Amino acid sequence: MPIVGGLDIHRKQITFDYLDTVTGQVCRGQVAPADRAHLRAWLARFADCEDVAFAVEGCAGWRYVAEELAAAGVAAHLAEPADTAFARGRKRHAKTDKTDARHLRMLLAEGRLPECWIPPGHILECRALLETYNDLRREHTAWVQRIHAVLFHQGAPALGAGTLRTGPGVAALQAAAAEHLSPAGQLQVATALEVLEALEARLDTVRHQLLAAARQLRGARVLAARLYGVGPFAALALTCWLAGEGRFSSSRKAVRFAGLDITVYSSDRKGPPGRLSRQGPPVLRWAVYEAGKTHARSSAPDHRYYAAVKDRKNSKRAALSEARKILRQAHHILAELGDDALAAA
């Protein structure tokens, strides 16, 4: 590569360090402020260069940087943050933006850069929609819990299951709030109901967009058809985060990527029990866990195994075990499809 470099991304500036392998000249500096327009103007200096490559760490902001690099004809290499830090070795000096950019450039030049997959634009859009939907769901649950907490705190009668899902149930809640709650408590419930109404409207919009995306993606349609309990959302999440030619060499690595592997820290013979690593995309972990819970149904093909684990441990451990199975099966199916999993159905 005639020109090889590294970019360290921050909110206010992008620090660059690149080497011209022909002349041996090293250029360092910053692009500020860190936005598309200024980065595009800086990349114009490589317009007449044929072979240019930059390494970018996979942290916040990498998406627009990688897109601008590709638009300028520059090869973008996305570095895995944890493995990149490990490749630095033992820390002996203070870490700065300049040293980070130089470290990325050296790893890329030496062929030691731990690279991540850069998804196509439509997959990034689906990921963003899934993350938005999951955030809205969590916020919706939090506001429902606030209502229950206010009622309990002021001694009001408890709500029945699913009360807030129907119009009569909401009317009953408002009547109970007017009768049993203080003025501040009534304001809390009224505010929560208004927020829930707005959240449900936005959830409905995003839900329709996700269903349309799942219908249009081949990998999602195949997974939903072949795996029990995997609906459109779970199939879309599995495709967006696991699909792609050569993404994982084994299903075990796919489980580890999702953060559902068991980690154990031990010293000599003593140590706490294993727990989930919880590394990787939270949306993917949520989707496969919800899919695993469907095996609690007696009609599920793997219900006998689910029931055995539930009796021996508990229902949560059983659902996690099923979620790992689903991840492994999805990995093999998507590996068969290759890059066709990311194509339109």
N, C-alpha and C positions, 0 to 999 in steps of 0.2 A: 504494500500500500504506500503510494507516494506521500500521502498525508494521513496521519493517524492521531487522534486526540481524545480527550475526555472532557465532559461537561458536568460540573457540580451545580445542581439546581437549588436555588433558594427563592423565597418569595420576592425579595427585593432585587436580586441580581443572579446572573448565571456566570460562574467562573469557568474560563476555558483554558486549556493547556494542550497545544497540538505541536506535532513534530513533522517537519518536511524531511522525509527520509532521503531525498535526493541531495539537498543542500546541507542537511544536518541542523537547520535552524529551528529553534524552539520559540514559539510565541505564546505568551501568557497575557491574561487580562480579564476583563469583566464586561458583560452585556447588561446594561441597566437602563431603564427598569426591565424586569423580566416579563416580557409579554411577546405576543406573536409578531407584532410590527417591528420591534427592535431586533428580535432574533432573526427575522426574515431579512432585514437590512444588513445584519452582520454576516449572514450566510452568503450574501451576494459576492463576497470576495472569492468564493470557491466556484464561481460560475464556469470558469474556463478549465477547471481541474477535472480530470477523468476519474481518478481513484481516490476518494476521500471517505474516511470512516471515523465515526465518533462513538464513544461509549457513554451511556447515560445510566445513572443509577435508577432503579425502579422505585422511586419515591414519589411523593405528591408533585405533580407538574410534568411527569415524564410524557404524558400523552401528547400535549401540544408540541413539545420539543421534538418528539419522534416524528410527528406529522410534518412539522416544518423541515426537518432534515430530509425526509423522504421527498417532499415537494421540491427541495433544492437539488435533488439528485445525490444526496449524501447518504451513505450506508449508516443506518442507526443500529446500535447494539445495546440491548437493554440488560443491565447487570443486576443480578440478584443481590439485594442489600446485605443479607446476613453472610453469605458466602464471600462477598467482596470484602467485608470487614475482616473475616477470618483469614483471607489471603494476605492481608496486611501484616499479619504476624503480631508478635508482642509489641504493645505500644511503648515506645521509648521517648517520643517527643509529643508536644501538643499537636492535636489534629486541627488543621485549618482548611479553608476552602481550596487554597492552592495545592496543598498536599493531597486532598481528595481528588482533584482533577488530574494531578500528575499520576496518582495511583491508578486511576481508571485508564489513562493513556498507556501506562506501562503494561498493565495486564492485557489490554487489547493488542498492543504491539507484540507481546511475547506469546500470544495465543492462549493465555491462562484465564481469560475473563469468564466468570460463571454466568452464562447468558440465560435470560428468560425469553419466553415466547412473546412476540408482539402480535396481538390479535388484530384481525381486520376491523375496519371502522364499524360495520354493522354489529359485530360481536361486542365491541366496546359500548355501543348504544344500548344493547340488550342488558349488558351488565349494569349499566347505570340505571335502567328502568327497574331491574330486580332489586338493586340496593335501595332505590327510592321506595318501592313497595314494601320492603322489609322495614325500613325506617318508619313509614306511616303506620304499619301494623303495630310496631312496638309502641309508638306514641299513642295509638288508639287504646291499647291495653293499659297503658299507664294512666290515662284519663278515666277509664272505667274503674280502675283500682282506687283512684282518688275519690270517686263518688262513694264507693263502698266504705272507704276509710272515714269520710265525713259522717255518713249515717251511723257508723258504729261509735265514733267518737262522741256524738251527741245523743246516743241511746235510741236512735230511730229503729224501726223494724227492719230486719235484713231483707234484701232484695232476693227474689227467686232467680233461678238460673235462666238466663236469656231474657230477662226483663227488658233490657235496653234495646233488644232487637226488634221490638214491635211498637206500634203507635200506642196501643192501650197500656203497654208496660211503661212507656215514657210518661204518659199521663198519670199513671198511678204513682210513679216516682215523684212527679211534681206535686201531687196532692200530699204525699207523705212528707216531702220537704217543707211544704207550707204549714203542716200541722205540727211537726216534731222538731224542726230545726230553727236555730236563731237566724236573725236577718243576715249575718255574715255567712252562716252555713247555707242559707238559701241562695245567696249570691255565688258561693262556690259551686253548688250543683248547677245553677243556671249557666254559669260560665263553662263548666265542663260539658254540658249538653250542647252548647253552641260550638265548642271546639270539636266535639265528636261529629256533629253534623257536617262541618267543613271537612274533617278528615275522611269521613265516609264518601263524600262526593269526590274527593281527589283519589281515594282508593279505587272507586268504581272506574274512573277515567284511566288510571294506570293499569288496572286489571284488564280492561279491554285491549289496551296496547300490547300487554304481555301475551294475551291469548292470540292476538294476530301474529305476533312475532314467532310464537311457538308453532303456529300452523305453517309458517313460511320457511322454517328451518328444517332441513332434512334430518339431521341428527336428533332433534327434539321429537319429531314425529316417530322415528324408529324406536327411540327409547320408550316413549309413551305407549307404543303398541306392544312392545316385547317384555317390559318389566312391570310386574304387578305392583300397584300402589304408586307408581310414578305418573303423576298427572302432568299437565302442560307446564306448570311453573317449575316443578322439580326437573322435568326433562330439559327445559330451556336452561336452567342453571347448570345442570350436568354438562350439557353441550358447550355452553359458553366458557366453562372453566376447565373442562377435561378434553375437549375435542381438539383435533389438529394432528397432522402427521408426525409421529414420533414424539408426542408430548411426554409420555412416561414409558419407561422401559418395562415396568411391571405394575400390577394392580396394587401391590403393597405401597409403592411410591404415590399412587393416586390417593390412597387412604391417608397417607402421611400429609400430602398436600392439603387435604380437606381439614386436617387438624383432628381427626377421629382416631389417631393411633394412641396407644397407651404409653405414657412416659413414666419411668421409675427412677428416682434418685436414691441411691443407697450408699452407705458407708460401712465397709466391712459386711456384717450380716444384718445390720439394722437399717431400716428405712421406712418411710410412709408408704401406704398402699398406692398403686398406680392411679394416675388420673389422666384425663384427656389433655393433649398438648394445646388444643384450641388455637393452633396456628393456621393461617390460611384464610380464605374468604368466609366470613360468618354467614353470608347468604347461602352459600353452597352447603354448609354444615346444617343450617336450619332446614333447607329443602329436603335433604336426604333423611334427616331425622324424622320429619313429618311423614315422608314416604315409608320409613321403617315402622312407624306406629300403625300403619294400616294392616300390618300382619297380625294385629290383635283380633281381627275379625275371624270368625270360625271358618269362613269361606276362603280365606287366604291359602295359597298353596304351601306356604311355609309356617302355617299356624302352629303345628305340633312343636316345631323347634322353638318358636316364640314362647309358647306356653311353658315349655320345659325350662327355658332360661328365666322366665318370670317367676316360676315356682322356686327355683334355686336362688335367684337374686332378687330382682324386682322388675317392674314393667319398663322403667327407664333403661336399665341395662339391656333388656330384651330388644327395645327399639333401637338402641345404639348398635347392637350386634347385627340386626337386620339392615341398618343403614350402611354398615361396612360391607355387607354382602351386596347391597345395591350398587355401591361405589365400584366394587370389583367387577360386577357384571357389566356395568355401564362402561367401564374402561375397556373391556374386551370388545364390546359392541362398537364403540367409537373407534377403537384401533382398527377394526375390520373396515370401517367406512373411510378412515383416513381423512383427508381434506374434504372429501365429499360431504362429510357431516356438517360442514359449515356452509354448504351451498344451499340455494333455494330449493324447496321441495318441489 
